[in-house]
Amino acid sequence: SRIFMIDWINFIAGWLGGIAGLIIGHPMDTLKTRQQSTGHSLSTTIKEIYQHEGIRGCYKGFFVQYFTVGPANAVFFFAYGESLKVVQKNGSGRVDFNDTKWRMNVALAGLLAGTVQVIVTSPIEFVKTLLQTGNSRSLKNGGPQYKTAIQAIRGIYRRGGLLGFYRGFIPTFWRDGASSSIYLVVYESLRPRNREHALTELITAGGMAGA
């Protein structure tokens, strides 16, 4: 059916979009995470990574996310489409650009989708962060140093069991769950309503919503 096809288009588009964003953004995320954990300046952080780990140091934890960020994004957009069907009577289609009730439905569906995504991504993000900060933390305070995702997963489970993978869940929920509502309301409001200039307007809508 047409609705089924739209859901799968959302799923695949979310997957590919997540991978594209990861390739571009992961080095910056590594720099940010390492800078936050050490308190060093950006230039010092870059030098330390390059001197001790080379260019590959900027991609610590990359493959953890490479194999998971696509599915996580796909789950998010799939959950959003399904949630929107539940909260409004006419399915997941747009109701009216100026309809306040529609905006509330989008916000609620975004919150639900964000919650589902956080449940999936919290363990992944924790493993990624441990890999990104492992060298600087272990050198500084003698903590465990994980060189691979498997080592990090085993270490987390050994120290805290399954719940150990969800350390920091509540702040992550408020960060990603709440922001998903805002993101989708802005995106859906700016999304083109006809096919003319659709690509340009979609890029603009996505950029404005992300900002």
FENVENBEL-V468848 format. One line per field, one symbol per residue. burial: + if it has 24 or more other ideal C-beta (glycine too) atoms within 12 Angstrom, else -. Layout:
burial = ???
This chain:
burial = ------+--++-+++-+++--+---++-+++-+++-++------++-++---+---++++++-++--++++++++++++++++++-++---+-+-------++-++++++++++++++++++++++++++++++++---------+--+--++-++--------++-----+---++-+++++++++++++-------------++--+--
